[in-house]
């Protein structure tokens, strides 16, 4: 069965600090996708990144970076030099190939304090 | 390009009353999803449509929930009668097709409060 665990329910950091959001997943499939979504107060889920299980390269996009480690079944998300606009709930998600479903974690609520 | 449109954004009803939510997906998107997001949780899939056909409704509580997508474009999700436990945000999403299920675009959701 597939499962996504985001152990951090809520995190608060001061603006400009770096912050890492943890994500651990479980799957029996060798082929799967991992995702991160951002949900600001407006409610929409904003897609941030998708990785497939065969691509373990870390990725950087501006202040965002992702660390995918199959050995520990983790897909962590780091925001560098955080800004107040980064305040939101962040969801890690998993989809097994051929399942056509995305399974979400419970989310981490991130507060960036000015 | 217009995104996924949902209405209403907020709805407050008393228990046992009916309620309906409407979703208009991105133009050209054949696959439509309804999710429920309980407070402090991630979204959970209720039903998925391929055009007008419901291809996965295994998580839809069929005793009180129903959905339709008659012309394969917009969709309505209904609850009748509503219970207190139905209070949640109902999200609609769409993708081009089944093969691009991993590229879902989400609407802003309808926040339902049942009193």
Contacts between the chains, C-beta under 8 A, distances in Angstrom:
chain1	res1	chain2	res2	distance
A	4	B	42	7.7
A	9	B	40	7.8
A	33	B	102	5.2
A	35	B	102	7.4
A	42	B	108	6.1
A	43	B	89	6.5
A	43	B	91	7.9
A	43	B	108	4.7
A	43	B	109	4.5
A	43	B	111	7.4
A	44	B	3	7.8
A	44	B	106	5.5
A	44	B	107	6.7
A	44	B	108	4.8
A	44	B	109	7.3
A	45	B	43	7.1
A	45	B	91	6.9
A	45	B	93	7.7
A	45	B	106	4.0
A	46	B	106	7.9
A	47	B	103	7.5
A	47	B	104	7.7
A	47	B	105	7.6
A	50	B	102	5.8
A	50	B	103	7.7
A	91	B	42	5.2
A	91	B	43	7.8
A	93	B	42	7.2
A	95	B	101	7.3
A	95	B	102	5.9
A	100	B	48	7.2
A	100	B	56	7.2
A	100	B	98	6.0
A	100	B	101	4.6
A	101	B	45	5.9
A	101	B	56	7.6
A	101	B	101	7.5
A	102	B	45	7.6
A	102	B	101	7.3
A	102	B	102	7.2
A	102	B	104	6.9
A	103	B	42	8.0
A	104	B	42	2.8
A	104	B	43	5.3
A	104	B	44	7.4
A	105	B	42	5.5
A	106	B	40	6.6
A	106	B	41	5.4
A	106	B	42	5.5
A	107	B	40	7.5
A	107	B	41	7.4
A	107	B	42	5.6
